[in-house]
Each structure stands twice: as C-alpha cells, then as structure tokens.
C-alpha cells in the first residue's frame, strides 16, 4: 500500500478484512502523515433517505437534535444529478455509478470499522425560526475532521495488524514486463526492494509539484498555494505511467478554492482547513481593478467553491477581496475568526476602500454603488435555500443571496488561490480498482484509489465527494486486490 490517507486506509482495511497481509508505506514522517485527508474538515457526501439512515450512522444523535433539525434527504438521483451537472456531464459513467451507488454502504462499513461521524452543524446548517436546516446535499462529517479521521484510521489499522512505515518514499514499481510484484523504497533502512503480490497506489495527485502544475494546469499555477500536504508530488502517477499505465481524466483541471492570501506555501496542520474562506455567497468578491468577476450566488457554496480558486488565480496579481457588511457577519463561517487571517474593517465604505491593499479605491466604490442599486430587495433573503434574491442588469450577476452592502461595520478578507488536488490521473477498472495500461488492459498486480484516479471530476467538484470517492475506491481496490490473490491461489492449489 503506497500512502496513508483516507483512500489508503480504506484499501488496507478492505484487503485485511479478506485475509491479506498489508504493509502501508507513507512518504511523510508520522507527524505529517495522512496526506490531504489530514487537512480536510472531514465532510462526506453520500446518498441517504432521511433521518433514520442518519440515526443509524450516528447513534449518538440526541432527541433534541432530531427535533430541532431538518436533515432532509439526498437521493442517489440527486447525487447523480450533482455529479453530472458540476462536471458538465464529463464524469466517467462507470466510476460515477460506483461512487454514487456504493456511497451509503461504504459509510456504514466505515462506521462498522470504528469511524465516528457527526452532523455538520457549524458549516452546513443555518438556524431559522428555531430550527436548523441542512442544505446542498452535505450533512455528515467525520468526528474530529481530517485529523480525527487519520487518528481513528491509524488506531483501527494497528489493531487489525496492519504495519505502517513512515518516512518511506516509494520510488518505483517492480515490474517484470507483465505484472507488478512490489516496490523500490527509500526509507530509514536505506534503499530496498519490497516484494508483494499486489501494489495499491493511494498517494495523491500532483498538486504539490509546481513544475507539474505549470506543465499540466497552465502558466501561473506555480503561484498557487497548496492547501494540503507537501508530499503529493505525483509520485504514484509517475511510476505507473513509466510502466505503461494509461493517463486519464481532466489533466488541466483541479480542485482550487479561495484561500487566505498570506497563507504559507503548503498546508499548516496547526491551522488545518481554516485558511479557506467560503462564506462568499453572502457578500461580493472584487479584484485589483475593484471589479466583481464571479457570480458569488450562482449555487450553494458546495458546488462553486472548488472552481472559484481558479477564477481568483486568473485575476490581476492573483488575488481578490471578499466584502461583507453587518447584516451577514453572523453568517460567516468559523474560519473567518481565526488569528491568522488577512482582514480589514471600517465603519464607512470609503474607509474600507482605502484599506483594500492593491485595489483601486474609486473603481471599487463605483462597482459597489452599481451592485447595491441592482439588488432586488423585494425578494426575501434566505441562506438555507437558493432564494432567487438576485441582481438585475449587471454584467456579472449575483443569482442568489444578494444583499446591499450598506450597513456598517464593513469587513473584507483577502484571498488567493489554494489548490487542493488535481483531477488528472490513472485509468481504472471501476469494479476492481485495477489500473489499466495504454491498451486498456488491466495491469496485473497494480491497483489505485484516491486523488490519483482520473476520470471522476472535470472542471469542478461537489463538496464532500473527495473523501467519499477515496473511501469507495479505496475499499474497491482493497477488495479487488484480495479477490485477485485469492483467485491466483485457487488456480495454483
């Protein structure tokens, strides 16, 4: 097993469940282990019928929580619709089918293994009229977020007899021209070859590799900040391509968000996911010219945040400022209240304009006046639904949640682009997780899961699908490898 994040642990546990001996090789030291999973907030998108499904998944839900909350439902049809809509109908049908239809069962498999879940009250539900309402098809997160998930997985894996080696970078696959039979590793023991009957690659995309980002995503992407681990350099993809694996998917696409402009080059585990700034639907975003450049209310945040990082990177000097007034400050997510934040505030719009570093003040004030005049105030504001409270007559519309920015105090937050993971990767057999070669034939002994799987996401991404796809295809790869080994043993018996 190459990697030690969500997908890798799911693959390891699934293989172990079927009697396989499993070794996990993690490039990072233990203190930084867990891949991008460690940096997530832990949200997972899956299909469910209603509160009874959620109660079974989260048995510690209280009667009061159930009484005060509209958990709604999220059907497989809705999940399919979201996947097709946000990827512009490009998502691989077989991969998408497996992701959606296995999502519910995989969540309960994780629960059975010992992973604990909780409702996402802080980010995905607003309280109106004394009742919480979840929105956007995203309801459940792992208890403790990404760090909690890795801690739980590590404990479970060790209890089940899975060995984890840290500081162990896999350099290449051992391949005899037909089948993969192990890996070459550089670790605390030096350079060594480790033989095995199957190798599962679950070591992430190439988002931490600035040269690959510029080569595949395009000029300017070397300037993006990396939201997560510094170790996702594309190693797994590279070693598979070198033995003839087929590249697949949206190689010029990625998951990228609005990220604090002064965040460090790579993710900081002390801050985790809190450099993100995702309450933009309740305000506006302007660039250095003082102009708006995206429809902040085009859809629920879950369906736009992963593509708006690219839009920020395309602006002059690669930044934007998110602007809010007093009417919506109580709706801002917790990430806006951390100490390490690039923020300015003022009691007048003119005063705010002077504090927006890099922005033309006069152009900003003119843009704001035009925006305020275009808001359709006769439509009620409701953050729990796509309320249709829009602007009228603007070149860049705001389709929902439009409020005039006219009530002090005013706050602004500077953002850049934070890349999460890349969409291009390896082509798989959906039913087994086996990697295909350039002739579309499965490569014996080689499997993959997680962010290095190509073909699932194009252009955009529904929030919470990354961890879910990692879990589904991790479990698939572990089961596929175990089944293949069992078949080999049966044939030679």
One Martini backbone bead per residue (centre of mass of N, CA, C, O) as a GRO file, in nm:
protein
  493
    1UNK     BB    1   0.092   0.040   0.027
    2UNK     BB    2   0.060   0.370  -0.109
    3UNK     BB    3   0.004   0.532   0.166
    4UNK     BB    4  -0.197   0.728   0.452
    5UNK     BB    5  -0.491   0.778   0.382
    6UNK     BB    6  -0.808   0.724   0.328
    7UNK     BB    7  -0.777   0.533   0.081
    8UNK     BB    8  -0.554   0.353   0.202
    9UNK     BB    9  -0.707   0.253   0.453
   10UNK     BB   10  -0.944   0.128   0.302
   11UNK     BB   11  -0.774  -0.074   0.144
   12UNK     BB   12  -0.636  -0.213   0.383
   13UNK     BB   13  -0.895  -0.305   0.535
   14UNK     BB   14  -1.021  -0.469   0.302
   15UNK     BB   15  -0.784  -0.668   0.268
   16UNK     BB   16  -0.767  -0.764   0.562
   17UNK     BB   17  -1.062  -0.876   0.575
   18UNK     BB   18  -0.947  -1.101   0.344
   19UNK     BB   19  -0.645  -1.200   0.466
   20UNK     BB   20  -0.433  -0.990   0.420
   21UNK     BB   21  -0.119  -0.871   0.401
   22UNK     BB   22  -0.023  -0.539   0.524
   23UNK     BB   23   0.163  -0.261   0.379
   24UNK     BB   24   0.243   0.072   0.471
   25UNK     BB   25   0.367   0.350   0.268
   26UNK     BB   26   0.500   0.659   0.400
   27UNK     BB   27   0.659   0.945   0.316
   28UNK     BB   28   0.592   1.070   0.567
   29UNK     BB   29   0.603   1.161   0.862
   30UNK     BB   30   0.402   1.107   1.122
   31UNK     BB   31   0.341   1.418   1.182
   32UNK     BB   32   0.252   1.435   0.842
   33UNK     BB   33   0.046   1.235   0.805
   34UNK     BB   34  -0.240   1.161   0.568
   35UNK     BB   35  -0.233   1.367   0.375
   36UNK     BB   36  -0.510   1.545   0.281
   37UNK     BB   37  -0.695   1.441   0.504
   38UNK     BB   38  -0.564   1.606   0.743
   39UNK     BB   39  -0.686   1.895   0.606
   40UNK     BB   40  -0.968   1.838   0.648
   41UNK     BB   41  -1.310   1.861   0.768
   42UNK     BB   42  -1.473   1.571   0.688
   43UNK     BB   43  -1.663   1.571   0.457
   44UNK     BB   44  -1.951   1.359   0.337
   45UNK     BB   45  -2.089   1.237   0.044
   46UNK     BB   46  -2.421   1.089   0.049
   47UNK     BB   47  -2.672   0.867   0.024
   48UNK     BB   48  -3.004   0.939   0.169
   49UNK     BB   49  -3.340   0.917   0.304
   50UNK     BB   50  -3.296   1.005   0.620
   51UNK     BB   51  -3.290   1.016   0.960
   52UNK     BB   52  -3.265   0.706   0.999
   53UNK     BB   53  -2.993   0.677   0.858
   54UNK     BB   54  -2.841   0.876   1.046
   55UNK     BB   55  -2.896   0.732   1.315
   56UNK     BB   56  -2.740   0.474   1.235
   57UNK     BB   57  -2.466   0.634   1.191
   58UNK     BB   58  -2.559   0.832   1.455
   59UNK     BB   59  -2.646   0.718   1.765
   60UNK     BB   60  -2.579   1.008   1.926
   61UNK     BB   61  -2.825   1.134   1.853
   62UNK     BB   62  -3.046   1.351   1.969
   63UNK     BB   63  -3.368   1.435   2.023
   64UNK     BB   64  -3.319   1.739   1.992
   65UNK     BB   65  -3.174   1.739   1.722
   66UNK     BB   66  -3.405   1.607   1.565
   67UNK     BB   67  -3.626   1.824   1.637
   68UNK     BB   68  -3.431   2.085   1.531
   69UNK     BB   69  -3.398   1.917   1.248
   70UNK     BB   70  -3.350   1.936   0.891
   71UNK     BB   71  -3.207   1.675   0.708
   72UNK     BB   72  -3.345   1.536   0.501
   73UNK     BB   73  -3.233   1.439   0.171
   74UNK     BB   74  -3.016   1.216  -0.050
   75UNK     BB   75  -3.028   1.099  -0.345
   76UNK     BB   76  -2.905   0.932  -0.607
   77UNK     BB   77  -3.018   1.127  -0.816
   78UNK     BB   78  -2.891   1.381  -0.693
   79UNK     BB   79  -2.601   1.288  -0.711
   80UNK     BB   80  -2.592   1.250  -1.013
   81UNK     BB   81  -2.673   1.536  -1.090
   82UNK     BB   82  -2.429   1.675  -0.958
   83UNK     BB   83  -2.205   1.530  -1.112
   84UNK     BB   84  -2.296   1.611  -1.398
   85UNK     BB   85  -2.324   1.915  -1.371
   86UNK     BB   86  -2.029   1.999  -1.258
   87UNK     BB   87  -1.884   1.821  -1.508
   88UNK     BB   88  -2.041   1.851  -1.776
   89UNK     BB   89  -2.088   1.536  -1.839
   90UNK     BB   90  -1.785   1.384  -1.795
   91UNK     BB   91  -1.813   1.174  -1.612
   92UNK     BB   92  -1.752   0.862  -1.550
   93UNK     BB   93  -2.000   0.635  -1.544
   94UNK     BB   94  -1.870   0.400  -1.380
   95UNK     BB   95  -1.749   0.562  -1.150
   96UNK     BB   96  -2.007   0.712  -1.067
   97UNK     BB   97  -2.182   0.468  -1.007
   98UNK     BB   98  -2.007   0.363  -0.775
   99UNK     BB   99  -2.001   0.605  -0.594
  100UNK     BB  100  -2.308   0.641  -0.547
  101UNK     BB  101  -2.407   0.336  -0.484
  102UNK     BB  102  -2.165   0.302  -0.247
  103UNK     BB  103  -2.186   0.527  -0.029
  104UNK     BB  104  -2.370   0.418   0.194
  105UNK     BB  105  -2.224   0.147   0.255
  106UNK     BB  106  -1.947   0.274   0.319
  107UNK     BB  107  -2.029   0.433   0.570
  108UNK     BB  108  -2.109   0.172   0.732
  109UNK     BB  109  -1.837   0.038   0.717
  110UNK     BB  110  -1.685   0.257   0.870
  111UNK     BB  111  -1.852   0.237   1.126
  112UNK     BB  112  -1.781  -0.062   1.181
  113UNK     BB  113  -1.469   0.001   1.207
  114UNK     BB  114  -1.488   0.304   1.390
  115UNK     BB  115  -1.601   0.545   1.253
  116UNK     BB  116  -1.694   0.872   1.335
  117UNK     BB  117  -1.992   1.079   1.334
  118UNK     BB  118  -2.128   1.411   1.232
  119UNK     BB  119  -2.288   1.686   1.214
  120UNK     BB  120  -2.278   1.998   1.009
  121UNK     BB  121  -2.355   2.266   1.176
  122UNK     BB  122  -2.132   2.498   1.129
  123UNK     BB  123  -2.159   2.484   0.777
  124UNK     BB  124  -2.464   2.332   0.680
  125UNK     BB  125  -2.640   2.504   0.903
  126UNK     BB  126  -2.919   2.706   0.957
  127UNK     BB  127  -3.098   2.911   1.188
  128UNK     BB  128  -3.458   2.915   1.151
  129UNK     BB  129  -3.711   2.936   1.357
  130UNK     BB  130  -3.559   2.721   1.559
  131UNK     BB  131  -3.431   2.571   1.291
  132UNK     BB  132  -3.250   2.344   1.131
  133UNK     BB  133  -3.098   2.345   0.789
  134UNK     BB  134  -3.002   2.151   0.544
  135UNK     BB  135  -2.765   2.190   0.263
  136UNK     BB  136  -2.633   2.064  -0.044
  137UNK     BB  137  -2.600   1.742   0.037
  138UNK     BB  138  -2.450   1.813   0.325
  139UNK     BB  139  -2.424   1.650   0.666
  140UNK     BB  140  -2.149   1.481   0.710
  141UNK     BB  141  -1.884   1.415   0.946
  142UNK     BB  142  -1.593   1.357   1.083
  143UNK     BB  143  -1.479   1.311   1.377
  144UNK     BB  144  -1.232   1.561   1.391
  145UNK     BB  145  -1.192   1.543   1.111
  146UNK     BB  146  -0.907   1.478   0.954
  147UNK     BB  147  -0.738   1.415   1.209
  148UNK     BB  148  -0.950   1.216   1.325
  149UNK     BB  149  -0.943   1.015   1.094
  150UNK     BB  150  -0.643   0.931   1.112
  151UNK     BB  151  -0.646   0.840   1.404
  152UNK     BB  152  -0.858   0.621   1.371
  153UNK     BB  153  -0.726   0.458   1.146
  154UNK     BB  154  -0.463   0.391   1.291
  155UNK     BB  155  -0.585   0.231   1.523
  156UNK     BB  156  -0.732   0.020   1.353
  157UNK     BB  157  -0.494  -0.091   1.191
  158UNK     BB  158  -0.323  -0.186   1.433
  159UNK     BB  159  -0.539  -0.381   1.548
  160UNK     BB  160  -0.533  -0.544   1.253
  161UNK     BB  161  -0.216  -0.575   1.166
  162UNK     BB  162  -0.107  -0.313   1.033
  163UNK     BB  163   0.165  -0.189   0.871
  164UNK     BB  164   0.351   0.122   0.934
  165UNK     BB  165   0.563   0.325   0.724
  166UNK     BB  166   0.765   0.585   0.763
  167UNK     BB  167   0.974   0.756   0.566
  168UNK     BB  168   0.854   0.604   0.283
  169UNK     BB  169   0.967   0.621  -0.039
  170UNK     BB  170   0.834   0.553  -0.338
  171UNK     BB  171   1.001   0.513  -0.657
  172UNK     BB  172   0.906   0.218  -0.766
  173UNK     BB  173   0.819  -0.044  -0.969
  174UNK     BB  174   0.793  -0.391  -0.980
  175UNK     BB  175   0.853  -0.504  -1.317
  176UNK     BB  176   0.832  -0.780  -1.572
  177UNK     BB  177   0.626  -0.676  -1.821
  178UNK     BB  178   0.339  -0.764  -1.672
  179UNK     BB  179   0.385  -0.753  -1.355
  180UNK     BB  180   0.334  -0.652  -1.029
  181UNK     BB  181   0.583  -0.719  -0.734
  182UNK     BB  182   0.642  -0.422  -0.617
  183UNK     BB  183   0.893  -0.209  -0.448
  184UNK     BB  184   1.083   0.084  -0.430
  185UNK     BB  185   1.260   0.205  -0.133
  186UNK     BB  186   1.301   0.507   0.063
  187UNK     BB  187   1.441   0.484   0.392
  188UNK     BB  188   1.565   0.417   0.703
  189UNK     BB  189   1.699   0.149   0.549
  190UNK     BB  190   1.707   0.267   0.277
  191UNK     BB  191   1.751   0.089  -0.006
  192UNK     BB  192   1.465  -0.108  -0.118
  193UNK     BB  193   1.302  -0.419  -0.174
  194UNK     BB  194   0.946  -0.491  -0.198
  195UNK     BB  195   0.759  -0.767  -0.192
  196UNK     BB  196   0.447  -0.838  -0.378
  197UNK     BB  197   0.127  -0.929  -0.510
  198UNK     BB  198   0.041  -0.621  -0.450
  199UNK     BB  199  -0.036  -0.279  -0.560
  200UNK     BB  200  -0.143   0.024  -0.394
  201UNK     BB  201  -0.231   0.340  -0.510
  202UNK     BB  202  -0.256   0.618  -0.242
  203UNK     BB  203  -0.073   0.925  -0.309
  204UNK     BB  204  -0.197   1.121  -0.491
  205UNK     BB  205  -0.132   1.390  -0.659
  206UNK     BB  206   0.035   1.705  -0.811
  207UNK     BB  207  -0.005   1.981  -0.639
  208UNK     BB  208   0.306   2.005  -0.507
  209UNK     BB  209   0.400   2.033  -0.815
  210UNK     BB  210   0.494   2.306  -0.986
  211UNK     BB  211   0.581   2.188  -1.259
  212UNK     BB  212   0.323   2.021  -1.317
  213UNK     BB  213   0.120   2.247  -1.292
  214UNK     BB  214   0.235   2.414  -1.532
  215UNK     BB  215   0.218   2.190  -1.748
  216UNK     BB  216  -0.105   2.109  -1.702
  217UNK     BB  217  -0.265   2.374  -1.601
  218UNK     BB  218  -0.062   2.621  -1.635
  219UNK     BB  219   0.008   2.929  -1.635
  220UNK     BB  220   0.049   3.033  -1.281
  221UNK     BB  221   0.035   2.767  -1.092
  222UNK     BB  222   0.302   2.826  -0.929
  223UNK     BB  223   0.134   3.051  -0.743
  224UNK     BB  224  -0.001   2.855  -0.583
  225UNK     BB  225  -0.139   2.726  -0.308
  226UNK     BB  226  -0.118   2.460  -0.072
  227UNK     BB  227  -0.352   2.315   0.133
  228UNK     BB  228  -0.177   2.067   0.188
  229UNK     BB  229   0.043   1.850   0.124
  230UNK     BB  230   0.395   1.829   0.028
  231UNK     BB  231   0.390   1.508  -0.090
  232UNK     BB  232   0.212   1.564  -0.355
  233UNK     BB  233   0.407   1.486  -0.656
  234UNK     BB  234   0.312   1.228  -0.843
  235UNK     BB  235   0.447   0.947  -0.794
  236UNK     BB  236   0.229   0.734  -0.864
  237UNK     BB  237   0.175   0.824  -1.149
  238UNK     BB  238   0.465   0.807  -1.261
  239UNK     BB  239   0.524   0.502  -1.208
  240UNK     BB  240   0.285   0.403  -1.384
  241UNK     BB  241   0.359   0.536  -1.656
  242UNK     BB  242   0.643   0.388  -1.681
  243UNK     BB  243   0.462   0.100  -1.728
  244UNK     BB  244   0.193   0.196  -1.915
  245UNK     BB  245  -0.012   0.366  -1.806
  246UNK     BB  246  -0.319   0.532  -1.827
  247UNK     BB  247  -0.412   0.833  -1.886
  248UNK     BB  248  -0.673   1.033  -1.711
  249UNK     BB  249  -0.868   1.300  -1.763
  250UNK     BB  250  -0.838   1.629  -1.605
  251UNK     BB  251  -0.525   1.762  -1.639
  252UNK     BB  252  -0.627   2.083  -1.636
  253UNK     BB  253  -0.757   2.009  -1.357
  254UNK     BB  254  -0.900   2.134  -1.035
  255UNK     BB  255  -0.899   2.186  -0.691
  256UNK     BB  256  -0.993   2.530  -0.613
  257UNK     BB  257  -0.963   2.800  -0.375
  258UNK     BB  258  -1.028   3.027  -0.145
  259UNK     BB  259  -0.730   3.169   0.004
  260UNK     BB  260  -0.532   3.294   0.200
  261UNK     BB  261  -0.299   3.515   0.088
  262UNK     BB  262  -0.090   3.456   0.357
  263UNK     BB  263  -0.041   3.181   0.324
  264UNK     BB  264   0.135   2.924   0.301
  265UNK     BB  265   0.264   2.712   0.068
  266UNK     BB  266   0.158   2.505   0.272
  267UNK     BB  267   0.009   2.330   0.482
  268UNK     BB  268  -0.122   2.381   0.823
  269UNK     BB  269  -0.195   2.188   1.094
  270UNK     BB  270  -0.268   2.422   1.298
  271UNK     BB  271  -0.506   2.522   1.086
  272UNK     BB  272  -0.577   2.369   0.838
  273UNK     BB  273  -0.885   2.469   0.680
  274UNK     BB  274  -0.888   2.794   0.780
  275UNK     BB  275  -0.791   2.948   0.510
  276UNK     BB  276  -1.050   2.935   0.415
  277UNK     BB  277  -1.321   3.122   0.218
  278UNK     BB  278  -1.687   3.032   0.218
  279UNK     BB  279  -1.891   3.310   0.247
  280UNK     BB  280  -1.937   3.457  -0.038
  281UNK     BB  281  -2.255   3.440  -0.090
  282UNK     BB  282  -2.289   3.702   0.130
  283UNK     BB  283  -2.121   3.862  -0.086
  284UNK     BB  284  -1.832   3.997  -0.237
  285UNK     BB  285  -1.593   3.999  -0.518
  286UNK     BB  286  -1.279   4.160  -0.575
  287UNK     BB  287  -1.038   4.312  -0.756
  288UNK     BB  288  -0.785   4.530  -0.839
  289UNK     BB  289  -1.018   4.695  -1.013
  290UNK     BB  290  -1.294   4.660  -0.836
  291UNK     BB  291  -1.412   4.394  -0.959
  292UNK     BB  292  -1.629   4.172  -1.043
  293UNK     BB  293  -1.594   3.794  -1.148
  294UNK     BB  294  -1.835   3.648  -0.994
  295UNK     BB  295  -2.102   3.441  -0.901
  296UNK     BB  296  -2.161   3.409  -0.570
  297UNK     BB  297  -2.485   3.294  -0.625
  298UNK     BB  298  -2.508   3.045  -0.826
  299UNK     BB  299  -2.468   2.854  -0.570
  300UNK     BB  300  -2.388   2.655  -0.363
  301UNK     BB  301  -2.088   2.631  -0.225
  302UNK     BB  302  -2.041   2.321  -0.293
  303UNK     BB  303  -2.054   2.404  -0.631
  304UNK     BB  304  -1.808   2.651  -0.643
  305UNK     BB  305  -1.539   2.652  -0.469
  306UNK     BB  306  -1.354   2.452  -0.661
  307UNK     BB  307  -1.347   2.692  -0.905
  308UNK     BB  308  -1.271   2.985  -0.775
  309UNK     BB  309  -0.964   2.968  -0.756
  310UNK     BB  310  -0.911   3.005  -1.057
  311UNK     BB  311  -1.043   3.284  -1.081
  312UNK     BB  312  -0.838   3.424  -0.897
  313UNK     BB  313  -0.574   3.352  -1.055
  314UNK     BB  314  -0.683   3.527  -1.317
  315UNK     BB  315  -0.621   3.775  -1.176
  316UNK     BB  316  -0.480   4.048  -1.091
  317UNK     BB  317  -0.231   3.933  -0.887
  318UNK     BB  318  -0.394   3.686  -0.763
  319UNK     BB  319  -0.660   3.838  -0.631
  320UNK     BB  320  -0.902   3.897  -0.359
  321UNK     BB  321  -1.201   4.053  -0.213
  322UNK     BB  322  -1.407   4.008   0.058
  323UNK     BB  323  -1.740   4.145   0.111
  324UNK     BB  324  -1.897   4.279   0.414
  325UNK     BB  325  -2.171   4.323   0.630
  326UNK     BB  326  -2.357   4.328   0.919
  327UNK     BB  327  -2.597   4.142   0.818
  328UNK     BB  328  -2.371   3.873   0.772
  329UNK     BB  329  -2.158   3.815   0.998
  330UNK     BB  330  -2.315   3.573   1.145
  331UNK     BB  331  -2.263   3.373   0.880
  332UNK     BB  332  -1.982   3.331   0.921
  333UNK     BB  333  -1.742   3.130   0.936
  334UNK     BB  334  -1.494   3.028   1.153
  335UNK     BB  335  -1.246   3.102   0.956
  336UNK     BB  336  -1.288   3.426   1.010
  337UNK     BB  337  -1.180   3.397   1.340
  338UNK     BB  338  -0.895   3.376   1.310
  339UNK     BB  339  -0.576   3.498   1.354
  340UNK     BB  340  -0.482   3.397   1.060
  341UNK     BB  341  -0.582   3.686   0.894
  342UNK     BB  342  -0.684   3.876   0.606
  343UNK     BB  343  -0.795   4.187   0.747
  344UNK     BB  344  -1.051   4.440   0.715
  345UNK     BB  345  -1.196   4.748   0.865
  346UNK     BB  346  -1.502   4.960   0.861
  347UNK     BB  347  -1.752   5.231   0.885
  348UNK     BB  348  -1.680   5.285   0.581
  349UNK     BB  349  -1.644   5.253   0.245
  350UNK     BB  350  -1.413   5.453   0.212
  351UNK     BB  351  -1.235   5.327   0.431
  352UNK     BB  352  -1.219   5.046   0.304
  353UNK     BB  353  -1.095   5.121   0.028
  354UNK     BB  354  -0.815   5.215   0.158
  355UNK     BB  355  -0.755   4.905   0.276
  356UNK     BB  356  -0.742   4.770  -0.009
  357UNK     BB  357  -0.494   4.606  -0.110
  358UNK     BB  358  -0.447   4.673  -0.463
  359UNK     BB  359  -0.701   4.864  -0.487
  360UNK     BB  360  -0.916   5.064  -0.659
  361UNK     BB  361  -1.113   5.278  -0.496
  362UNK     BB  362  -1.302   5.411  -0.709
  363UNK     BB  363  -1.383   5.148  -0.855
  364UNK     BB  364  -1.505   5.007  -0.611
  365UNK     BB  365  -1.729   5.218  -0.544
  366UNK     BB  366  -1.869   5.197  -0.817
  367UNK     BB  367  -1.934   4.895  -0.803
  368UNK     BB  368  -2.102   4.908  -0.541
  369UNK     BB  369  -2.322   5.098  -0.640
  370UNK     BB  370  -2.420   4.915  -0.869
  371UNK     BB  371  -2.489   4.674  -0.697
  372UNK     BB  372  -2.691   4.800  -0.496
  373UNK     BB  373  -2.893   4.896  -0.726
  374UNK     BB  374  -2.945   4.578  -0.831
  375UNK     BB  375  -3.096   4.484  -0.592
  376UNK     BB  376  -3.368   4.263  -0.505
  377UNK     BB  377  -3.542   4.349  -0.221
  378UNK     BB  378  -3.832   4.201  -0.264
  379UNK     BB  379  -3.663   3.951  -0.201
  380UNK     BB  380  -3.615   3.718   0.015
  381UNK     BB  381  -3.388   3.620   0.255
  382UNK     BB  382  -3.224   3.278   0.231
  383UNK     BB  383  -2.960   3.064   0.326
  384UNK     BB  384  -3.107   2.762   0.283
  385UNK     BB  385  -3.167   2.869  -0.009
  386UNK     BB  386  -3.240   2.936  -0.333
  387UNK     BB  387  -3.384   3.261  -0.328
  388UNK     BB  388  -3.352   3.472  -0.585
  389UNK     BB  389  -3.177   3.699  -0.469
  390UNK     BB  390  -3.097   3.945  -0.698
  391UNK     BB  391  -2.974   4.088  -0.977
  392UNK     BB  392  -2.998   4.375  -1.214
  393UNK     BB  393  -2.801   4.451  -1.506
  394UNK     BB  394  -2.540   4.293  -1.479
  395UNK     BB  395  -2.261   4.150  -1.608
  396UNK     BB  396  -2.230   4.031  -1.312
  397UNK     BB  397  -2.415   3.835  -1.148
  398UNK     BB  398  -2.646   3.771  -0.872
  399UNK     BB  399  -2.861   3.495  -0.802
  400UNK     BB  400  -2.808   3.487  -0.483
  401UNK     BB  401  -2.795   3.649  -0.178
  402UNK     BB  402  -2.862   3.951  -0.225
  403UNK     BB  403  -2.706   4.233  -0.068
  404UNK     BB  404  -2.668   4.518   0.051
  405UNK     BB  405  -2.376   4.724   0.105
  406UNK     BB  406  -2.472   4.946   0.399
  407UNK     BB  407  -2.385   4.815   0.690
  408UNK     BB  408  -2.232   4.880   0.961
  409UNK     BB  409  -1.978   4.709   0.960
  410UNK     BB  410  -1.694   4.649   0.750
  411UNK     BB  411  -1.563   4.358   0.574
  412UNK     BB  412  -1.237   4.218   0.467
  413UNK     BB  413  -1.094   3.947   0.257
  414UNK     BB  414  -0.800   3.804   0.152
  415UNK     BB  415  -0.743   3.623  -0.157
  416UNK     BB  416  -0.639   3.331  -0.307
  417UNK     BB  417  -0.498   3.035  -0.429
  418UNK     BB  418  -0.608   2.696  -0.340
  419UNK     BB  419  -0.481   2.384  -0.382
  420UNK     BB  420  -0.587   2.047  -0.347
  421UNK     BB  421  -0.646   1.884  -0.629
  422UNK     BB  422  -0.611   1.671  -0.898
  423UNK     BB  423  -0.785   1.525  -1.185
  424UNK     BB  424  -0.560   1.379  -1.297
  425UNK     BB  425  -0.474   1.027  -1.402
  426UNK     BB  426  -0.579   0.710  -1.371
  427UNK     BB  427  -0.693   0.417  -1.519
  428UNK     BB  428  -0.978   0.216  -1.438
  429UNK     BB  429  -1.136  -0.048  -1.296
  430UNK     BB  430  -1.421   0.001  -1.133
  431UNK     BB  431  -1.473  -0.292  -0.992
  432UNK     BB  432  -1.139  -0.319  -0.881
  433UNK     BB  433  -0.901  -0.085  -0.921
  434UNK     BB  434  -0.753  -0.145  -1.170
  435UNK     BB  435  -0.497  -0.075  -1.375
  436UNK     BB  436  -0.456   0.061  -1.686
  437UNK     BB  437  -0.335   0.051  -1.987
  438UNK     BB  438  -0.286   0.186  -2.311
  439UNK     BB  439  -0.480  -0.077  -2.403
  440UNK     BB  440  -0.691  -0.128  -2.150
  441UNK     BB  441  -0.537  -0.321  -1.982
  442UNK     BB  442  -0.487  -0.486  -1.709
  443UNK     BB  443  -0.258  -0.463  -1.445
  444UNK     BB  444  -0.098  -0.685  -1.285
  445UNK     BB  445  -0.090  -0.587  -0.939
  446UNK     BB  446  -0.246  -0.301  -1.005
  447UNK     BB  447  -0.365  -0.032  -0.797
  448UNK     BB  448  -0.620   0.232  -0.725
  449UNK     BB  449  -0.669   0.542  -0.523
  450UNK     BB  450  -0.810   0.845  -0.516
  451UNK     BB  451  -0.653   1.137  -0.643
  452UNK     BB  452  -0.521   0.944  -0.889
  453UNK     BB  453  -0.797   0.931  -1.015
  454UNK     BB  454  -0.929   0.931  -1.326
  455UNK     BB  455  -1.258   1.067  -1.451
  456UNK     BB  456  -1.447   1.201  -1.224
  457UNK     BB  457  -1.332   1.499  -1.253
  458UNK     BB  458  -1.460   1.813  -1.403
  459UNK     BB  459  -1.382   2.152  -1.338
  460UNK     BB  460  -1.535   2.020  -1.083
  461UNK     BB  461  -1.702   1.987  -0.745
  462UNK     BB  462  -1.859   1.821  -0.494
  463UNK     BB  463  -1.881   1.856  -0.187
  464UNK     BB  464  -1.745   1.564  -0.021
  465UNK     BB  465  -1.631   1.362  -0.260
  466UNK     BB  466  -1.339   1.292  -0.194
  467UNK     BB  467  -1.369   1.105   0.054
  468UNK     BB  468  -1.577   0.920  -0.076
  469UNK     BB  469  -1.405   0.820  -0.314
  470UNK     BB  470  -1.173   0.713  -0.144
  471UNK     BB  471  -1.342   0.500   0.004
  472UNK     BB  472  -1.467   0.345  -0.232
  473UNK     BB  473  -1.192   0.292  -0.397
  474UNK     BB  474  -1.038   0.169  -0.168
  475UNK     BB  475  -1.222  -0.070  -0.117
  476UNK     BB  476  -1.212  -0.175  -0.406
  477UNK     BB  477  -0.904  -0.230  -0.420
  478UNK     BB  478  -0.884  -0.422  -0.180
  479UNK     BB  479  -1.086  -0.629  -0.293
  480UNK     BB  480  -0.953  -0.675  -0.569
  481UNK     BB  481  -0.679  -0.779  -0.471
  482UNK     BB  482  -0.785  -1.012  -0.296
  483UNK     BB  483  -0.937  -1.164  -0.520
  484UNK     BB  484  -0.693  -1.215  -0.703
  485UNK     BB  485  -0.527  -1.378  -0.499
  486UNK     BB  486  -0.737  -1.596  -0.449
  487UNK     BB  487  -0.744  -1.692  -0.746
  488UNK     BB  488  -0.448  -1.775  -0.767
  489UNK     BB  489  -0.451  -1.989  -0.538
  490UNK     BB  490  -0.673  -2.167  -0.663
  491UNK     BB  491  -0.517  -2.234  -0.933
  492UNK     BB  492  -0.251  -2.357  -0.765
  493UNK     BB  493  -0.388  -2.590  -0.579
   0.00000   0.00000   0.00000
